[in-house]
Amino acid sequence: MSHHDFVDAESRNRLPTLFEVLSRRTLAPVDLFSFYIYMRDQQRSVDYLDFWLDVSQHMLLCRHYVRELRRSVLVATPDMERADSKRSSTMLDNLENLGDIPLTEAGPSRLRHGFQENEKDRDADQRLSAFLRSEGQTTSPSRQNSLGSSGESAHQISSYGDGRDTPDSRLNDSTSPGHTVARNDIRASAEKILYTYLLPGSEREIMLPETMVSTIINLVEDDGRDDPEVFDPAKDYVFQAMERDAFPGFLQAKALGNMVPLSIILRLAFALISFGGGFWGAFYVVLRNKPRNIRCWIILPFAVAAYFIISYQYKIDPVMAFLGYSEYTFMNWAPIREPYVRKLLNKRALVTALIAFITAAALSILFIFVPGTML
């Protein structure tokens, strides 16, 4: 996360949007890493998120390629003019029209063409796709190899973004592909997305409208297109699906609570066991007419039971919330760094702790002061 994004997180007095999470503009526990873990472990639909990330990386790869091509053409212009002045002049004009391609996270096209990005960025994306379409039809072998070895770079791009990578490697904040980008890299990236997620029966096929999938297959395989606009409809569809079906649950789990489902179920089990022990002890001291100083011991099981049952009900551990920690996998806790989420969890922790205290106090007072009887 850049310094600018960190300042935005500090000043944001609301819950983040899905686009902010996917753009790495948020902090734990509502960051992209936490969302990836949630989609993998709880939503069981991480393939959709992987598809979105791979398409975003494809856009960044295209931007890197055009920037490097523009730089190399500008440097080599004198030699090219001597060899083929007309072709070099045309290429240079096309690259000059592209301007400076931004290396920022590419959001859904409905956001890129809306109010969330300025006109310059929208035009840059459109010019980028138009250039790649025209350049793909006229690319010569010499230019494909001018920016690096196509065989080596194709191997590198095929190894990148494998769905079986760990979240740490997939969610690297760097926008650099780590090597010089060749034209074949873009083609390999587009084919990898197609063969991994979209073709019927593919390894990690995601459910999309049949007409949308057929259109993308025709554009990539028949028309030979690999520009980012090919995947825009599918990317928008996946974004809307995650925004509708997964993201509300993610915010509820991470911004309003700080435990994973297994921990929540265990809290319920501990609460029931503690309640059983507490009620057994309470009835014992009442029916045996024990003095009040002995009856006070029932405060312990009732306090534990009330704490765990309230934690189960509200899906939050008040003590860990006060300490500033959130659970991202079972028994693995990470600091809460998003300021607004931390304030929100502290308020909820205070309320849940108060409810647990009142519950434990009410049960304890009832059995401590109720008149005893000897059976």
N, C-alpha and C positions, 0 to 999 in steps of 0.2 A: 504494500500500500504506500502510495506517495504521501509526501508531507501535506499536500493540498487535500487529499482524501481524508487524512487523519484529522485535519482541522474541521472538515465537514462533519465527520463523525462526532467530534467534540461538541459542535454547535447544533447538531441535529436533535431536536426535542420531540422526536416521534419514532415509531418503528420503521425500519428500512423497507424499501420496496424490493421485489424480486430482482429487478434489473440492477439495483445497487448492490445486492448480494452477489449476483453473477459477475458484476463488473469489479469485484474486489474492493468496494468502497466502504465496507463495514468491518467491524471487529468482532472477535469472539464474544458470546457464543452464537452470533447470528452472521458469521462469516461464511465464505464459500466452502471452506473445509468442513464446518459443522453441517452445512446443508448437504454436502456430499455424503457424509456419514449418515445423516437422517434418511436420505433417499436410498441408501444402500441397506441399512439395517432395519428401518421402520416402514418406509413406504414401499420397499422392494421394487423400485422402478428406476434404478440408477442408470439404466441404459439410455433413458431419455435425457438425463443430465449429461451423460458422456457424449451423446450425439450433439447436444447444444454446444458443449465445450469444443468438440472436434470441428464443428462448422465455424465457430468463432476463431479457432486457431487457423483454419483454412483461410479465412479473411485476412488475418494477420500475415500469413505466409504470402498471400497475393500482394499485400502492401509492401512487404519487404522486397519481394521480387521486383516490383515496379520501381521502388526507390533505388535499388542497386542497379537496375538496368538504366535508369535515368542518369545516375551518376557515372556509370561506365561509358554511356554514349556521349555525355558532355566532355569527358576526359579524352575520348578517342575521336572526337569530331574532325580534327585536321586530317588524320590518316584516312578516315572514312570518306571525306570529301574528295581526296585524291583518287580513291578507289571507285567510288560510286556517289557522285555528288547529289544526284537526284534522290536516290533511296535514303541516303543519310540525312538529307534535309527534311524529307517527309517524316522519318522516324523522330528526328529531333523536334520537329514541330508538334508531333503527337505527344511526345513526352513532356514538352514544355507546357502544353495545354493541361496536363494532369496536375501540374503544380506540386506542392509538397504534400505527400500522402501522410495523414496522421496515423500514428501507431498506437491507437487507443482501442479499448475493447469495443467490439462491434455488437450492438444490441439488435433487437428485432427490427425488421424493416418498418413496422408500424410505428416504432418509436423513432427510428432514424428519419422517417419522413414526417414526423410530427413536431411537437414543440420542444422536445427534449434535447435536440441537437441543432446547432445553427446551420444556416443555409450552406456555408462553406463545406462542412463535413458531409452533408447530404450530396452535394454536387460532386465531391471527391469520390464518394462511393460509386455514384453512377458513372463517372468518367473512368474509374478503375475497371469496372465490369465491362464497359464498352471497349476500353483499350485491350483488355485480355481477350475479348471475343474476336476483335479484328486482328490482334497480334497472333492468336492461336491459328488463324487461317493462313498467315503469311510467314510464320517462323521458319527460318532456315536452320539446318543442322549446325552450322557454324555459330549462330547466335545462341542456340540451345546450350552449346558446350562452352560458350565464352565466359560464363559465370561460375563454372566448376564442373566437376565430373558428374555426369547425369547418373551413372550407375551407382556411384557411392552415395550421392545425395538422395537418390530414390530409396536406397536401403535405409538411410537415416530417417527419412520422413515416414517410411512404413513402420519403423520401430517406434516412432513417436506416437503418443496418444493411444497406445494399445489399451483396450478396455480393462485388461487385467493388471495394469499398473497400479501402484499404491496411490492413495489420495495425495500424498505428499508430492510425488513426482508429477501427477497429472495437474495439480493445482498450483504449480509454480507461478509466482507472480511476474516472472520475466516475460516480455513480449518478443524476445529474440529467439529464433529457431535454433541458434547455436552453430550454424554453418551457413556458407554462402548458398543462396537459393537459386536453383536452376529452373528452367521452364518445366522440365519433366517432374520436378518436385510438386508443382501445383497439380499436374495431371494425376500423379500418384496419390496425392492427398484427396482429390475428388473421388477417385476410384476406391480408395480405402473406405471413405464414408459410405459410398454406394454399396460396396460389397459387404460391409460390416453391419449396417443398420437398415438398409432399404430393400435390398433384393429379397423376394419371398424365399423363406427357408434359410436366410443368412444366420450367422452365428449369434448375433444379438439384435435380431429384427425387432423394430419398434412398430407399434400399430398406428398407421396413418391412413387417411382416405386412399382408396385404391387408385382413383384418378390422379391424385397428387403424386403417388409413387410412380405410376406409369409415365407421367410427364417428365419427372426427373430422370428416370431410366432412359427415356428417349433422348433427352437433351445431352446426357453424358455419353451414352454409348453410340447413338446414331448421329447426333449433330456434333459430337466431339467437344462439347462445351465443358469448361471447368471453372468458369468465373463464379464469384460468390453469389450472384443473383440466382443461380440455379437452385440453391438450397434455401432461399429466402422463405418460400411458402411453408416448407416443412419446419424450418426454424421458428417461424411465427406460430405455427400450430403447436409445436412442442412447448414453446414458451407459455402460451395461453393455457395449455393443459397443466403444466407445473404450477402456474399462477392460480389456477382454479382448484386443483385437486390436492396439491402437495404443500404449497407455501403457507396457507392458513394453519395447517397442522404443525408445520415447522415453527412458526411464530408462537403458537400456543405452547409447544413443547419447550422452546428455548428462551422465549422472552417472558413467558408467564410461569415457567417452571424451570427446574434445574436437575431433573432426574430422568433416566431412561426407563423404558417400560419394565425391564426385569427388576430394577431397584424398587419401582413402585409396587410391584406385586409382592416382593419380599417385605416391604413395609406393612402391607396388609396382613401377611402371615404373622409377622412379629406382633402386630397390634392385636390380632385375635388371640394369640397365645398369652400375651400380657393381660388382656381383658379376662381370659379364663382364669389365670392365676390370681388376678386382683379380686374378681368376684368370689372365687373360692375362699380366699383369705378373709374377705369382708364378711361373708356369711358365717365363717367359722368364728371370728371374734365376736360377732353379734350373738350368735346362738350359744356361744360359750360364756357370754357376758364378761368379756375381757375388759380391763380398765382402758381408759382412753389413751394413756401413754403407749400401750401395746397396739391399740388400733391405728395409731399414727403410721405404723409401718405399711399400711395399705396404700399410703400416698405414692410409694415407689412404683408398684406395678401399674397403678392408674395413670401416673405421670408418663411412664414409658408408653403405655397403650394409647393415651390421648395424643402424644407426640407423633407416633407412627400412623395412627388412623387419620389424623389431620394431614400429615405428609402425603398419605395415599390419596386422600380426597382432593387436595389442591395440587398434587404433583410437584411439591417443592419441599426441600429440606431447609428449614429456617436457619439452622446453625451454619450450614455450608453457604447459604445465600448471604448471611451476615459477614462471613469470612471472604466473600467475593469469589466463589467457585461454582462451576457448573459441570455436570457430568456429561461427557460426550460419548463414552462407551462405558460398559459396566465396570464400576469401581475405578474409573479413570477420570480424574477431575482436572479442569483447566481454569485459569483465571478468567473472570468476566471483565472484558476490556471495553465493551460498548457502553458509554456513559449512561445513556438513557435506559438501556436494559438493566444496568446495575441499580439505578434508582428505582425502577419498576419492581425488580425482584426484592429489593430491600423493603419496600412498602408492603408487598405481599407477604414477605417473611414475617414482618412485624404483626400483621393481621393474623396470620396462621398461628404464630406463637401465642398470641393473646387468646385465640379460640382454644388452643390446646390447654393453656393454663386454666381457663374458665371451666373447661370440661373436666380436667383432673381435679380441680378444686371442688366442683359441685359433687362429684362422686365421692371424694374423700370426706367432705363435710357430712354428706348424707350418712355414711356408714360409721363415722367416728362419733357422731352425736345422737344417732338413733338409739332409743332405749334397748338394752340387751335383755336376753332371757336365757334361762338355763333349761336345756332339754334333758 
